[in-house]
Amino acid sequence: MAVIHNTTMNPGKLELLTEWLPQQSWYLGAGRVPVLVKAGGFRLDDPEGEVGIELMVVVDTAAADPVAYLVPLAYRGAPNGTGPEAGLIGTSEHGVLGTRWIYDGTADPVLMTELAALLNGKAVPQQQSESDAPDPTVTVHPVGADEFSYEVVRVLRPLEGPAGPGQVVAGWVWPDGTSARGVFATALP
């Protein structure tokens, strides 16, 4: 079970993502500095209790039409050992835990293992800001197969129609206060 600490991080997640996001190939605001707001997401638990796992939604409000992005984040107490900079978003000083190495979760083996477990119905999504609290707003439509490939949806769009097998659906809030739900991850057997 992940323990959520009510403390500070310096630099904060949004500060780190403001620098990192424009460098990604899937960022839609080429040539523009994003103006980010946290808009939703959920957490997964690392069974070993070593890696913090958050699937965070940020909305870039710099354009006339805001864009919602899903950024899976893995928080570690030391480098993940997969290479000198593989997936590293940055480091931050956590008010309780000290230095945290923050990775793009798609480059983190623990996060990806837990996402696969979620897509297979074997992990329980947790609320983003509360310890040991399942998040009933996250809908998982398990893939029903032991072998599958999967991907994280980076640019979120509101879901039109019902979700299908092998999809994780969750919500976020637009800057004007309206809620939306969309596919966060998909799996194919």
Secondary structure as the mmCIF struct_conf table of DSSP 4:
data_model
#
loop_
_struct_conf.conf_type_id
_struct_conf.id
_struct_conf.beg_label_comp_id
_struct_conf.beg_label_asym_id
_struct_conf.beg_label_seq_id
_struct_conf.end_label_comp_id
_struct_conf.end_label_asym_id
_struct_conf.end_label_seq_id
HELX_LH_PP_P HELX_LH_PP_P1 ALA A 2 HIS A 5
STRN STRN1 MET A 9 ASN A 10
BEND BEND1 PRO A 11 PRO A 11
HELX_RH_AL_P HELX_RH_AL_P1 LYS A 13 TRP A 20
HELX_RH_3T_P HELX_RH_3T_P1 LEU A 21 GLN A 23
BEND BEND2 GLN A 24 GLN A 24
TURN_TY1_P TURN_TY1_P1 SER A 25 TRP A 26
BEND BEND3 LEU A 28 LEU A 28
TURN_TY1_P TURN_TY1_P2 ALA A 30 GLY A 31
BEND BEND4 ARG A 32 ARG A 32
STRN STRN2 LEU A 36 LEU A 44
TURN_TY1_P TURN_TY1_P3 PRO A 47 GLU A 48
BEND BEND5 GLY A 49 GLY A 49
BEND BEND6 VAL A 51 VAL A 51
STRN STRN3 GLY A 52 ASP A 60
BEND BEND7 ALA A 62 ASP A 65
STRN STRN4 VAL A 67 ARG A 76
BEND BEND8 GLY A 77 ALA A 78
BEND BEND9 GLY A 81 THR A 82
BEND BEND10 PRO A 84 GLU A 85
TURN_TY1_P TURN_TY1_P4 ALA A 86 GLY A 87
STRN STRN5 LEU A 88 HIS A 94
TURN_TY1_P TURN_TY1_P5 GLY A 95 LEU A 97
STRN STRN6 GLY A 98 ASP A 104
HELX_RH_3T_P HELX_RH_3T_P2 GLY A 105 ALA A 107
HELX_RH_AL_P HELX_RH_AL_P2 PRO A 109 LEU A 119
TURN_TY1_P TURN_TY1_P6 ASN A 120 GLY A 121
BEND BEND11 ALA A 123 ALA A 123
STRN STRN7 GLN A 126 GLN A 126
TURN_TY1_P TURN_TY1_P7 GLN A 128 SER A 129
BEND BEND12 GLU A 130 GLU A 130
TURN_TY1_P TURN_TY1_P8 SER A 131 ASP A 132
STRN STRN8 PRO A 134 PRO A 134
TURN_TY1_P TURN_TY1_P9 PRO A 136 THR A 137
STRN STRN9 THR A 139 HIS A 141
BEND BEND13 ASP A 146 GLU A 147
STRN STRN10 SER A 149 VAL A 152
STRN STRN11 VAL A 155 LEU A 156
BEND BEND14 GLY A 161 GLY A 161
TURN_TY1_P TURN_TY1_P10 PRO A 165 GLY A 166
STRN STRN12 GLN A 167 VAL A 173
TURN_TY1_P TURN_TY1_P11 PRO A 175 ASP A 176
BEND BEND15 GLY A 177 GLY A 177
STRN STRN13 SER A 179 LEU A 188
#
